[in-house]
């Protein structure tokens, strides 16, 4: 038996899924998800045979963890509450007897419902194709590791970007700046910053599941999982706090 | 201390940066229809937003049914709010929008409740069209249906008649009156006096973010009419004019400012205008400027009456 509060939360979740699956956004996400397939298919169908470390660096790190994952998450999660603000429809939710944390949970859940499977499938499929094409062993394990790690990374990014959509009137610009400057540059080149990088948590989980990937350049498994969980929870709480304190337009 | 009023504002102020939107406003609202009247930018919407919990007061306390709406989401089972924005979820049909409002408020049989609410605003024929295809008036009505779908005890409506045609206005008045007769508390804002006069039994007059007057509409108007006004007169012989004005019935007091302006206090503006012109002509005094000093309330009211 579903209780009253859960029914209201479900209504917000269904509404959010409907908002997030507009035709334009779905096509954009699908297009982005297909991008990693291009090099993977090239490696499968041509004589170009990259090494395992090339695949780690180019496909998993540079393409999937550094670009496709955060950009898809950004495109979806910032709109979960950001569009409600922009369209001045957020009051439809906050003027209902639904606890703020339930609104955030529904928005976050809807974002994750869209982002996680798309990203995980895109990553796993492209890795499977690429490793097979390159004639490397362990392609199934690598694909599973990347799929799971990207799913975790997608959850963390979803939490971060749902908050950003509520916090800023320019979430896409700030998000892109964050992805390319913080995640792309600082976390790679500034000592210690890797502990504050979602990309690093993602690669750490890949390494935890498939020990032959990223053997000595990422943070440890425990740190990756624990910090990812902390960051996810922190931004979810910050979103609830913001929603409770802000003036709703 | 908790108030027994449905809505109570106690020394409430709201500011945005350096801009004061509402300043030290206190009042209580009981069941029946209360009109929030004032010109555009007076602070009506800000007050309604604080009442409905959408905005926090910078200072003071707002309670609805004795509780803070900002921290008590459960209150919204008893409150219906129709905000100033026309926008809804335009990708939905009217029926879907109202049904979702019912689901969010955990109404039993949301589908049936939506039908009843849509019928109430006479929009059943267009219920299955997308909201984006609705006219402005239809959007207002579907939002009204969404507000009524859970049969709230308190209704807060910001400029609800925007976009409504005369027939819809009459329907709307009739609907609100029947809800008020059934014991609901209704707060309606407008910058148009006729709207408030037709709907509300009690008026709160908001001017420049302050509560300028409250009570029965006719009592407010009488109070404004009886109120003495200061008038500043610039002329070529201020002392002669002041001496001549002192003896007039329409004049309560006269003083000559250091800058040479004559300041007259009068409770009868009509008589003052006539007699001042006559006195000036008799004394051969040339008037170059006559201006009310404390015209804020008057000008607002004149604006509202116009």
Interface residues (C-beta under 8 A of the other chain):
Chain A: X4 X5 X7 X8 X11 X12 X15 X18 X19 X22 X87 X88 X89 X91 X92 X93 X94 X95 X96 X97 X98 X99 X100 X244 X245 X247 X248 X249
Chain B: X49 X52 X53 X54 X55 X56 X70 X71 X73 X74 X75 X76 X77 X79 X81 X83 X85 X87 X88 X89 X91 X100 X101 X103 X104 X105 X106 X146
